[in-house]
Amino acid sequence: MIDGWVRLGPCSLWDPSSGRPFDVRGRELAVFRTEAGFYALQHRCPHRGGPLALGMVCDGAVTCPWHEWRFELKSGQSLVNPKLRIRTYPTEVRGDEVWVRLDPTS
């Protein structure tokens, strides 16, 4: 980890409009590739713990495969419950590698 940034791997790990789960320093992340770029958010849906990385990506949001709760990729805002937001993490592409930023003290 460099200043909180962790390398996840080459961009080629992701198909367009798909997600992948990652365990990064004890945090379960769902990392998505879209036409707009890469997004990282918490992997488990707060409703019942569904695996968000396996959800369908459409119109800038991911749908939980278990109970169809939807979350904006950019903000983590729930599209089902306006009072709910899940954690997001900054991402960068450096060369052909995807990086995610955790808290630098993690």
N, CA, C and O atoms as a printed pandas DataFrame, in Angstrom:
     atom_number atom_name residue_name chain_id  residue_number  x_coord  y_coord  z_coord
0              1         N          MET        A               1    0.858   -1.171    0.000
1              2        CA          MET        A               1    0.000    0.000    0.000
2              3         C          MET        A               1    0.903    1.232    0.000
3              4         O          MET        A               1    1.862    1.322    0.767
4              5         N          ILE        A               2    0.573    2.175   -0.878
5              6        CA          ILE        A               2    1.319    3.419   -0.997
6              7         C          ILE        A               2    0.353    4.575   -0.738
7              8         O          ILE        A               2   -0.540    4.836   -1.545
8              9         N          ASP        A               3    0.533    5.265    0.389
9             10        CA          ASP        A               3   -0.351    6.378    0.764
10            11         C          ASP        A               3   -1.826    5.982    0.703
11            12         O          ASP        A               3   -2.666    6.778    0.284
12            13         N          GLY        A               4   -2.137    4.775    1.113
13            14        CA          GLY        A               4   -3.519    4.316    1.123
14            15         C          GLY        A               4   -3.983    3.679   -0.172
15            16         O          GLY        A               4   -5.081    3.122   -0.213
16            17         N          TRP        A               5   -3.191    3.739   -1.228
17            18        CA          TRP        A               5   -3.563    3.171   -2.524
18            19         C          TRP        A               5   -3.093    1.720   -2.619
19            20         O          TRP        A               5   -1.967    1.398   -2.241
20            21         N          VAL        A               6   -3.960    0.853   -3.124
21            22        CA          VAL        A               6   -3.667   -0.568   -3.280
22            23         C          VAL        A               6   -3.926   -0.961   -4.729
23            24         O          VAL        A               6   -4.971   -0.638   -5.293
24            25         N          ARG        A               7   -2.956   -1.666   -5.329
25            26        CA          ARG        A               7   -3.116   -2.148   -6.715
26            27         C          ARG        A               7   -4.001   -3.382   -6.714
27            28         O          ARG        A               7   -3.779   -4.318   -5.946
28            29         N          LEU        A               8   -5.022   -3.376   -7.593
29            30        CA          LEU        A               8   -5.932   -4.515   -7.702
30            31         C          LEU        A               8   -5.568   -5.453   -8.844
31            32         O          LEU        A               8   -5.788   -6.661   -8.750
32            33         N          GLY        A               9   -5.013   -4.909   -9.915
33            34        CA          GLY        A               9   -4.646   -5.739  -11.056
34            35         C          GLY        A               9   -4.899   -5.028  -12.361
35            36         O          GLY        A               9   -5.328   -3.874  -12.377
36            37         N          PRO        A              10   -4.630   -5.723  -13.474
37            38        CA          PRO        A              10   -4.791   -5.101  -14.788
38            39         C          PRO        A              10   -6.263   -4.868  -15.143
39            40         O          PRO        A              10   -7.149   -5.604  -14.708
40            41         N          CYS        A              11   -6.493   -3.843  -15.928
41            42        CA          CYS        A              11   -7.853   -3.523  -16.381
42            43         C          CYS        A              11   -8.515   -4.707  -17.083
43            44         O          CYS        A              11   -9.739   -4.839  -17.064
44            45         N          SER        A              12   -7.716   -5.554  -17.691
45            46        CA          SER        A              12   -8.255   -6.692  -18.444
46            47         C          SER        A              12   -8.948   -7.727  -17.557
47            48         O          SER        A              12   -9.592   -8.639  -18.076
48            49         N          LEU        A              13   -8.831   -7.608  -16.232
49            50        CA          LEU        A              13   -9.548   -8.530  -15.341
50            51         C          LEU        A              13  -11.060   -8.350  -15.443
51            52         O          LEU        A              13  -11.820   -9.270  -15.142
52            53         N          TRP        A              14  -11.490   -7.173  -15.864
53            54        CA          TRP        A              14  -12.916   -6.849  -15.911
54            55         C          TRP        A              14  -13.435   -6.855  -17.334
55            56         O          TRP        A              14  -12.793   -6.330  -18.244
56            57         N          ASP        A              15  -14.603   -7.454  -17.522
57            58        CA          ASP        A              15  -15.353   -7.270  -18.756
58            59         C          ASP        A              15  -16.104   -5.944  -18.622
59            60         O          ASP        A              15  -16.355   -5.493  -17.505
60            61         N          PRO        A              16  -16.465   -5.316  -19.739
61            62        CA          PRO        A              16  -17.252   -4.078  -19.644
62            63         C          PRO        A              16  -18.556   -4.311  -18.871
63            64         O          PRO        A              16  -19.189   -5.358  -19.006
64            65         N          SER        A              17  -18.939   -3.341  -18.078
65            66        CA          SER        A              17  -20.167   -3.381  -17.268
66            67         C          SER        A              17  -20.220   -4.588  -16.347
67            68         O          SER        A              17  -21.260   -5.233  -16.209
68            69         N          SER        A              18  -19.084   -4.889  -15.717
69            70        CA          SER        A              18  -19.054   -6.020  -14.789
70            71         C          SER        A              18  -18.357   -5.642  -13.501
71            72         O          SER        A              18  -17.651   -4.637  -13.426
72            73         N          GLY        A              19  -18.568   -6.464  -12.490
73            74        CA          GLY        A              19  -17.935   -6.263  -11.199
74            75         C          GLY        A              19  -17.121   -7.477  -10.795
75            76         O          GLY        A              19  -17.309   -8.578  -11.313
76            77         N          ARG        A              20  -16.203   -7.246   -9.848
77            78        CA          ARG        A              20  -15.383   -8.315   -9.280
78            79         C          ARG        A              20  -15.257   -8.067   -7.785
79            80         O          ARG        A              20  -15.098   -6.924   -7.356
80            81         N          PRO        A              21  -15.326   -9.129   -6.991
81            82        CA          PRO        A              21  -15.108   -8.962   -5.557
82            83         C          PRO        A              21  -13.624   -8.980   -5.228
83            84         O          PRO        A              21  -12.846   -9.678   -5.877
84            85         N          PHE        A              22  -13.237   -8.215   -4.224
85            86        CA          PHE        A              22  -11.862   -8.184   -3.740
86            87         C          PHE        A              22  -11.878   -8.112   -2.223
87            88         O          PHE        A              22  -12.728   -7.445   -1.632
88            89         N          ASP        A              23  -10.941   -8.797   -1.600
89            90        CA          ASP        A              23  -10.700   -8.640   -0.170
90            91         C          ASP        A              23   -9.401   -7.852   -0.064
91            92         O          ASP        A              23   -8.327   -8.365   -0.376
92            93         N          VAL        A              24   -9.508   -6.609    0.375
93            94        CA          VAL        A              24   -8.351   -5.720    0.446
94            95         C          VAL        A              24   -8.142   -5.322    1.906
95            96         O          VAL        A              24   -8.903   -4.535    2.468
96            97         N          ARG        A              25   -7.106   -5.877    2.496
97            98        CA          ARG        A              25   -6.774   -5.574    3.891
98            99         C          ARG        A              25   -7.969   -5.760    4.812
99           100         O          ARG        A              25   -8.240   -4.924    5.675
100          101         N          GLY        A              26   -8.683   -6.869    4.618
101          102        CA          GLY        A              26   -9.820   -7.196    5.469
102          103         C          GLY        A              26  -11.119   -6.514    5.100
103          104         O          GLY        A              26  -12.124   -6.689    5.790
104          105         N          ARG        A              27  -11.121   -5.740    4.027
105          106        CA          ARG        A              27  -12.354   -5.088    3.560
106          107         C          ARG        A              27  -12.833   -5.773    2.294
107          108         O          ARG        A              27  -12.065   -5.976    1.354
108          109         N          GLU        A              28  -14.102   -6.123    2.280
109          110        CA          GLU        A              28  -14.690   -6.719    1.083
110          111         C          GLU        A              28  -15.169   -5.593    0.171
111          112         O          GLU        A              28  -16.039   -4.806    0.543
112          113         N          LEU        A              29  -14.592   -5.528   -1.024
113          114        CA          LEU        A              29  -14.953   -4.498   -1.989
114          115         C          LEU        A              29  -15.569   -5.130   -3.229
115          116         O          LEU        A              29  -15.257   -6.263   -3.597
116          117         N          ALA        A              30  -16.446   -4.372   -3.857
117          118        CA          ALA        A              30  -16.974   -4.704   -5.178
118          119         C          ALA        A              30  -16.423   -3.634   -6.114
119          120         O          ALA        A              30  -16.661   -2.444   -5.909
120          121         N          VAL        A              31  -15.688   -4.055   -7.137
121          122        CA          VAL        A              31  -15.058   -3.101   -8.048
122          123         C          VAL        A              31  -15.653   -3.322   -9.436
123          124         O          VAL        A              31  -15.650   -4.436   -9.961
124          125         N          PHE        A              32  -16.161   -2.238  -10.015
125          126        CA          PHE        A              32  -16.900   -2.305  -11.273
126          127         C          PHE        A              32  -16.197   -1.534  -12.378
127          128         O          PHE        A              32  -15.543   -0.518  -12.139
128          129         N          ARG        A              33  -16.351   -2.045  -13.592
129          130        CA          ARG        A              33  -15.862   -1.345  -14.783
130          131         C          ARG        A              33  -17.073   -0.946  -15.619
131          132         O          ARG        A              33  -17.919   -1.779  -15.944
132          133         N          THR        A              34  -17.145    0.336  -15.961
133          134        CA          THR        A              34  -18.203    0.834  -16.845
134          135         C          THR        A              34  -17.545    1.674  -17.937
135          136         O          THR        A              34  -16.330    1.875  -17.922
136          137         N          GLU        A              35  -18.327    2.153  -18.862
137          138        CA          GLU        A              35  -17.791    3.039  -19.899
138          139         C          GLU        A              35  -17.241    4.322  -19.289
139          140         O          GLU        A              35  -16.340    4.942  -19.854
140          141         N          ALA        A              36  -17.779    4.723  -18.139
141          142        CA          ALA        A              36  -17.346    5.958  -17.470
142          143         C          ALA        A              36  -16.093    5.752  -16.618
143          144         O          ALA        A              36  -15.480    6.728  -16.185
144          145         N          GLY        A              37  -15.704    4.507  -16.370
145          146        CA          GLY        A              37  -14.514    4.250  -15.570
146          147         C          GLY        A              37  -14.732    3.141  -14.562
147          148         O          GLY        A              37  -15.646    2.328  -14.699
148          149         N          PHE        A              38  -13.877    3.116  -13.542
149          150        CA          PHE        A              38  -13.920    2.105  -12.491
150          151         C          PHE        A              38  -14.501    2.698  -11.220
151          152         O          PHE        A              38  -14.278    3.867  -10.907
152          153         N          TYR        A              39  -15.250    1.878  -10.489
153          154        CA          TYR        A              39  -15.879    2.288   -9.233
154          155         C          TYR        A              39  -15.685    1.182   -8.207
155          156         O          TYR        A              39  -15.740   -0.002   -8.539
156          157         N          ALA        A              40  -15.457    1.576   -6.959
157          158        CA          ALA        A              40  -15.318    0.606   -5.874
158          159         C          ALA        A              40  -16.273    0.971   -4.746
159          160         O          ALA        A              40  -16.357    2.129   -4.335
160          161         N          LEU        A              41  -16.986   -0.027   -4.256
161          162        CA          LEU        A              41  -17.871    0.169   -3.121
162          163         C          LEU        A              41  -17.857   -1.060   -2.236
163          164         O          LEU        A              41  -17.265   -2.085   -2.576
164          165         N          GLN        A              42  -18.515   -0.943   -1.100
165          166        CA          GLN        A              42  -18.562   -2.109   -0.217
166          167         C          GLN        A              42  -19.239   -3.247   -0.963
167          168         O          GLN        A              42  -20.166   -3.027   -1.742
168          169         N          HIS        A              43  -18.771   -4.458   -0.718
169          170        CA          HIS        A              43  -19.235   -5.631   -1.467
170          171         C          HIS        A              43  -20.588   -6.144   -0.993
171          172         O          HIS        A              43  -21.378   -6.627   -1.803
172          173         N          ARG        A              44  -20.864   -6.050    0.279
173          174        CA          ARG        A              44  -22.095   -6.632    0.830
174          175         C          ARG        A              44  -23.231   -5.619    0.875
175          176         O          ARG        A              44  -23.079   -4.516    1.400
176          177         N          CYS        A              45  -24.367   -6.013    0.318
177          178        CA          CYS        A              45  -25.571   -5.183    0.368
178          179         C          CYS        A              45  -26.021   -5.073    1.827
179          180         O          CYS        A              45  -26.065   -6.082    2.530
180          181         N          PRO        A              46  -26.354   -3.873    2.290
181          182        CA          PRO        A              46  -26.764   -3.707    3.682
182          183         C          PRO        A              46  -28.119   -4.343    4.002
183          184         O          PRO        A              46  -28.466   -4.498    5.172
184          185         N          HIS        A              47  -28.874   -4.707    2.988
185          186        CA          HIS        A              47  -30.191   -5.293    3.229
186          187         C          HIS        A              47  -30.079   -6.688    3.838
187          188         O          HIS        A              47  -30.595   -6.935    4.928
188          189         N          ARG        A              48  -29.405   -7.600    3.136
189          190        CA          ARG        A              48  -29.261   -8.982    3.608
190          191         C          ARG        A              48  -27.886   -9.561    3.308
191          192         O          ARG        A              48  -27.693  -10.775    3.361
192          193         N          GLY        A              49  -26.927   -8.687    2.993
193          194        CA          GLY        A              49  -25.564   -9.160    2.759
194          195         C          GLY        A              49  -25.304   -9.741    1.389
195          196         O          GLY        A              49  -24.322  -10.459    1.198
196          197         N          GLY        A              50  -26.161   -9.447    0.433
197          198        CA          GLY        A              50  -25.973   -9.960   -0.924
198          199         C          GLY        A              50  -24.667   -9.476   -1.544
199          200         O          GLY        A              50  -24.183   -8.399   -1.196
200          201         N          PRO        A              51  -24.088  -10.262   -2.464
201          202        CA          PRO        A              51  -22.804   -9.930   -3.090
202          203         C          PRO        A              51  -22.964   -8.925   -4.230
203          204         O          PRO        A              51  -23.284   -9.306   -5.357
204          205         N          LEU        A              52  -22.746   -7.659   -3.941
205          206        CA          LEU        A              52  -22.960   -6.622   -4.949
206          207         C          LEU        A              52  -22.079   -6.793   -6.181
207          208         O          LEU        A              52  -22.487   -6.429   -7.283
208          209         N          ALA        A              53  -20.872   -7.344   -6.011
209          210        CA          ALA        A              53  -19.976   -7.517   -7.161
210          211         C          ALA        A              53  -20.580   -8.431   -8.220
211          212         O          ALA        A              53  -20.166   -8.389   -9.379
212          213         N          LEU        A              54  -21.544   -9.249   -7.840
213          214        CA          LEU        A              54  -22.187  -10.159   -8.791
214          215         C          LEU        A              54  -23.470   -9.572   -9.370
215          216         O          LEU        A              54  -24.162  -10.230  -10.146
216          217         N          GLY        A              55  -23.784   -8.340   -8.993
217          218        CA          GLY        A              55  -25.011   -7.708   -9.462
218          219         C          GLY        A              55  -24.906   -7.176  -10.875
219          220         O          GLY        A              55  -23.813   -7.046  -11.427
220          221         N          MET        A              56  -26.058   -6.871  -11.454
221          222        CA          MET        A              56  -26.136   -6.317  -12.804
222          223         C          MET        A              56  -25.870   -4.818  -12.759
223          224         O          MET        A              56  -26.407   -4.108  -11.909
224          225         N          VAL        A              57  -25.038   -4.344  -13.681
225          226        CA          VAL        A              57  -24.706   -2.929  -13.784
226          227         C          VAL        A              57  -25.478   -2.335  -14.955
227          228         O          VAL        A              57  -25.422   -2.842  -16.075
228          229         N          CYS        A              58  -26.200   -1.251  -14.676
229          230        CA          CYS        A              58  -26.977   -0.585  -15.723
230          231         C          CYS        A              58  -27.223    0.857  -15.300
231          232         O          CYS        A              58  -27.580    1.117  -14.152
232          233         N          ASP        A              59  -27.033    1.791  -16.220
233          234        CA          ASP        A              59  -27.315    3.211  -15.982
234          235         C          ASP        A              59  -26.611    3.758  -14.740
235          236         O          ASP        A              59  -27.207    4.510  -13.968
236          237         N          GLY        A              60  -25.342    3.382  -14.546
237          238        CA          GLY        A              60  -24.561    3.926  -13.457
238          239         C          GLY        A              60  -24.907    3.390  -12.086
239          240         O          GLY        A              60  -24.546    3.993  -11.076
240          241         N          ALA        A              61  -25.609    2.253  -12.034
241          242        CA          ALA        A              61  -25.997    1.664  -10.749
242          243         C          ALA        A              61  -25.819    0.154  -10.806
243          244         O          ALA        A              61  -25.803   -0.450  -11.878
244          245         N          VAL        A              62  -25.687   -0.442   -9.619
245          246        CA          VAL        A              62  -25.610   -1.895   -9.511
246          247         C          VAL        A              62  -26.852   -2.373   -8.768
247          248         O          VAL        A              62  -27.314   -1.730   -7.825
248          249         N          THR        A              63  -27.385   -3.514   -9.206
249          250        CA          THR        A              63  -28.545   -4.122   -8.567
250          251         C          THR        A              63  -28.099   -5.375   -7.839
251          252         O          THR        A              63  -27.489   -6.263   -8.434
252          253         N          CYS        A              64  -28.403   -5.446   -6.555
253          254        CA          CYS        A              64  -28.050   -6.619   -5.758
254          255         C          CYS        A              64  -28.757   -7.844   -6.341
255          256         O          CYS        A              64  -29.961   -7.800   -6.590
256          257         N          PRO        A              65  -28.019   -8.936   -6.561
257          258        CA          PRO        A              65  -28.635  -10.121   -7.165
258          259         C          PRO        A              65  -29.608  -10.850   -6.240
259          260         O          PRO        A              65  -30.370  -11.690   -6.718
260          261         N          TRP        A              66  -29.615  -10.571   -4.958
261          262        CA          TRP        A              66  -30.507  -11.284   -4.047
262          263         C          TRP        A              66  -31.899  -10.681   -3.953
263          264         O          TRP        A              66  -32.885  -11.410   -4.065
264          265         N          HIS        A              67  -32.011   -9.372   -3.750
265          266        CA          HIS        A              67  -33.322   -8.761   -3.519
266          267         C          HIS        A              67  -33.536   -7.474   -4.304
267          268         O          HIS        A              67  -34.467   -6.718   -4.028
268          269         N          GLU        A              68  -32.663   -7.227   -5.292
269          270        CA          GLU        A              68  -32.821   -6.134   -6.246
270          271         C          GLU        A              68  -32.729   -4.728   -5.655
271          272         O          GLU        A              68  -33.303   -3.790   -6.208
272          273         N          TRP        A              69  -32.024   -4.573   -4.551
273          274        CA          TRP        A              69  -31.735   -3.232   -4.078
274          275         C          TRP        A              69  -30.708   -2.627   -5.017
275          276         O          TRP        A              69  -29.781   -3.317   -5.440
276          277         N          ARG        A              70  -30.854   -1.339   -5.355
277          278        CA          ARG        A              70  -29.964   -0.680   -6.314
278          279         C          ARG        A              70  -29.177    0.439   -5.638
279          280         O          ARG        A              70  -29.676    1.145   -4.761
280          281         N          PHE        A              71  -27.910    0.574   -6.087
281          282        CA          PHE        A              71  -27.019    1.592   -5.547
282          283         C          PHE        A              71  -26.273    2.274   -6.680
283          284         O          PHE        A              71  -25.795    1.618   -7.605
284          285         N          GLU        A              72  -26.177    3.610   -6.601
285          286        CA          GLU        A              72  -25.377    4.349   -7.570
286          287         C          GLU        A              72  -23.912    3.992   -7.379
287          288         O          GLU        A              72  -23.421    3.961   -6.250
288          289         N          LEU        A              73  -23.217    3.724   -8.464
289          290        CA          LEU        A              73  -21.809    3.359   -8.382
290          291         C          LEU        A              73  -20.949    4.525   -7.911
291          292         O          LEU        A              73  -20.016    4.332   -7.131
292          293         N          LYS        A              74  -21.251    5.716   -8.373
293          294        CA          LYS        A              74  -20.421    6.879   -8.068
294          295         C          LYS        A              74  -20.535    7.313   -6.605
295          296         O          LYS        A              74  -19.527    7.632   -5.974
296          297         N          SER        A              75  -21.739    7.327   -6.070
297          298        CA          SER        A              75  -21.966    7.885   -4.726
298          299         C          SER        A              75  -22.280    6.845   -3.658
299          300         O          SER        A              75  -22.133    7.124   -2.468
300          301         N          GLY        A              76  -22.709    5.654   -4.061
301          302        CA          GLY        A              76  -23.152    4.640   -3.101
302          303         C          GLY        A              76  -24.580    4.868   -2.621
303          304         O          GLY        A              76  -25.078    4.115   -1.784
304          305         N          GLN        A              77  -25.239    5.893   -3.140
305          306        CA          GLN        A              77  -26.603    6.216   -2.729
306          307         C          GLN        A              77  -27.569    5.104   -3.126
307          308         O          GLN        A              77  -27.543    4.623   -4.259
308          309         N          SER        A              78  -28.415    4.703   -2.189
309          310        CA          SER        A              78  -29.436    3.699   -2.481
310          311         C          SER        A              78  -30.512    4.318   -3.353
311          312         O          SER        A              78  -30.939    5.448   -3.117
312          313         N          LEU        A              79  -30.945    3.586   -4.350
313          314        CA          LEU        A              79  -32.054    4.023   -5.200
314          315         C          LEU        A              79  -33.365    3.406   -4.734
315          316         O          LEU        A              79  -34.408    3.612   -5.353
316          317         N          VAL        A              80  -33.310    2.645   -3.634
317          318        CA          VAL        A              80  -34.484    2.020   -3.031
318          319         C          VAL        A              80  -34.886    2.757   -1.758
319          320         O          VAL        A              80  -36.069    2.984   -1.506
320          321         N          ASN        A              81  -33.884    3.128   -0.957
321          322        CA          ASN        A              81  -34.113    3.806    0.311
322          323         C          ASN        A              81  -33.277    5.093    0.328
323          324         O          ASN        A              81  -32.058    5.022    0.483
324          325         N          PRO        A              82  -33.894    6.242    0.174
325          326        CA          PRO        A              82  -33.134    7.499    0.079
326          327         C          PRO        A              82  -32.322    7.843    1.331
327          328         O          PRO        A              82  -31.462    8.722    1.272
328          329         N          LYS        A              83  -32.568    7.181    2.452
329          330        CA          LYS        A              83  -31.818    7.441    3.677
330          331         C          LYS        A              83  -30.564    6.578    3.776
331          332         O          LYS        A              83  -29.807    6.696    4.739
332          333         N          LEU        A              84  -30.343    5.728    2.808
333          334        CA          LEU        A              84  -29.246    4.763    2.882
334          335         C          LEU        A              84  -28.184    5.046    1.825
335          336         O          LEU        A              84  -28.495    5.319    0.666
336          337         N          ARG        A              85  -26.935    4.975    2.249
337          338        CA          ARG        A              85  -25.800    5.133    1.340
338          339         C          ARG        A              85  -24.739    4.130    1.790
339          340         O          ARG        A              85  -24.493    3.984    2.987
340          341         N          ILE        A              86  -24.107    3.438    0.834
341          342        CA          ILE        A              86  -23.034    2.512    1.178
342          343         C          ILE        A              86  -21.692    3.175    0.901
343          344         O          ILE        A              86  -21.610    4.173    0.186
344          345         N          ARG        A              87  -20.653    2.605    1.476
345          346        CA          ARG        A              87  -19.318    3.187    1.369
346          347         C          ARG        A              87  -18.747    3.013   -0.032
347          348         O          ARG        A              87  -18.868    1.951   -0.642
348          349         N          THR        A              88  -18.129    4.069   -0.524
349          350        CA          THR        A              88  -17.426    4.040   -1.804
350          351         C          THR        A              88  -15.950    4.327   -1.562
351          352         O          THR        A              88  -15.572    4.874   -0.526
352          353         N          TYR        A              89  -15.132    3.954   -2.522
353          354        CA          TYR        A              89  -13.686    4.148   -2.432
354          355         C          TYR        A              89  -13.187    4.734   -3.748
355          356         O          TYR        A              89  -13.631    4.304   -4.812
356          357         N          PRO        A              90  -12.277    5.702   -3.704
357          358        CA          PRO        A              90  -11.725    6.270   -4.942
358          359         C          PRO        A              90  -10.937    5.208   -5.721
359          360         O          PRO        A              90  -10.286    4.344   -5.134
360          361         N          THR        A              91  -11.010    5.291   -7.027
361          362        CA          THR        A              91  -10.234    4.405   -7.900
362          363         C          THR        A              91   -9.436    5.243   -8.885
363          364         O          THR        A              91   -9.787    6.385   -9.182
364          365         N          GLU        A              92   -8.362    4.659   -9.383
365          366        CA          GLU        A              92   -7.543    5.269  -10.433
366          367         C          GLU        A              92   -7.046    4.171  -11.353
367          368         O          GLU        A              92   -6.850    3.026  -10.945
368          369         N          VAL        A              93   -6.849    4.550  -12.604
369          370        CA          VAL        A              93   -6.152    3.666  -13.540
370          371         C          VAL        A              93   -4.789    4.289  -13.769
371          372         O          VAL        A              93   -4.679    5.439  -14.193
372          373         N          ARG        A              94   -3.762    3.523  -13.486
373          374        CA          ARG        A              94   -2.373    3.955  -13.684
374          375         C          ARG        A              94   -1.763    3.014  -14.704
375          376         O          ARG        A              94   -1.527    1.839  -14.425
376          377         N          GLY        A              95   -1.512    3.544  -15.885
377          378        CA          GLY        A              95   -1.078    2.671  -16.977
378          379         C          GLY        A              95   -2.233    1.757  -17.315
379          380         O          GLY        A              95   -3.281    2.218  -17.769
380          381         N          ASP        A              96   -2.055    0.472  -17.101
381          382        CA          ASP        A              96   -3.129   -0.494  -17.329
382          383         C          ASP        A              96   -3.520   -1.196  -16.027
383          384         O          ASP        A              96   -4.072   -2.296  -16.055
384          385         N          GLU        A              97   -3.233   -0.562  -14.892
385          386        CA          GLU        A              97   -3.513   -1.161  -13.587
386          387         C          GLU        A              97   -4.603   -0.368  -12.864
387          388         O          GLU        A              97   -4.636    0.861  -12.925
388          389         N          VAL        A              98   -5.484   -1.084  -12.187
389          390        CA          VAL        A              98   -6.536   -0.455  -11.391
390          391         C          VAL        A              98   -6.068   -0.380   -9.941
391          392         O          VAL        A              98   -5.591   -1.363   -9.375
392          393         N          TRP        A              99   -6.214    0.800   -9.356
393          394        CA          TRP        A              99   -5.850    1.039   -7.967
394          395         C          TRP        A              99   -7.073    1.534   -7.209
395          396         O          TRP        A              99   -7.934    2.208   -7.775
396          397         N          VAL        A             100   -7.146    1.198   -5.931
397          398        CA          VAL        A             100   -8.221    1.669   -5.060
398          399         C          VAL        A             100   -7.571    2.302   -3.833
399          400         O          VAL        A             100   -6.526    1.849   -3.366
400          401         N          ARG        A             101   -8.206    3.356   -3.319
401          402        CA          ARG        A             101   -7.661    4.044   -2.156
402          403         C          ARG        A             101   -8.463    3.712   -0.916
403          404         O          ARG        A             101   -9.664    3.967   -0.835
404          405         N          LEU        A             102   -7.761    3.132    0.052
405          406        CA          LEU        A             102   -8.335    2.918    1.379
406          407         C          LEU        A             102   -7.840    4.060    2.258
407          408         O          LEU        A             102   -7.029    4.876    1.820
408          409         N          ASP        A             103   -8.313    4.118    3.463
409          410        CA          ASP        A             103   -7.797    5.081    4.422
410          411         C          ASP        A             103   -6.296    4.835    4.579
411          412         O          ASP        A             103   -5.895    3.692    4.801
412          413         N          PRO        A             104   -5.455    5.864    4.471
413          414        CA          PRO        A             104   -4.007    5.655    4.539
414          415         C          PRO        A             104   -3.532    5.028    5.838
415          416         O          PRO        A             104   -2.412    4.521    5.898
416          417         N          THR        A             105   -4.359    5.049    6.887
417          418        CA          THR        A             105   -3.957    4.439    8.149
418          419         C          THR        A             105   -4.403    2.995    8.251
419          420         O          THR        A             105   -4.142    2.344    9.263
420          421         N          SER        A             106   -5.073    2.474    7.223
421          422        CA          SER        A             106   -5.575    1.091    7.261
422          423         C          SER        A             106   -4.460    0.090    7.189
423          424         O          SER        A             106   -4.709   -1.115    7.210
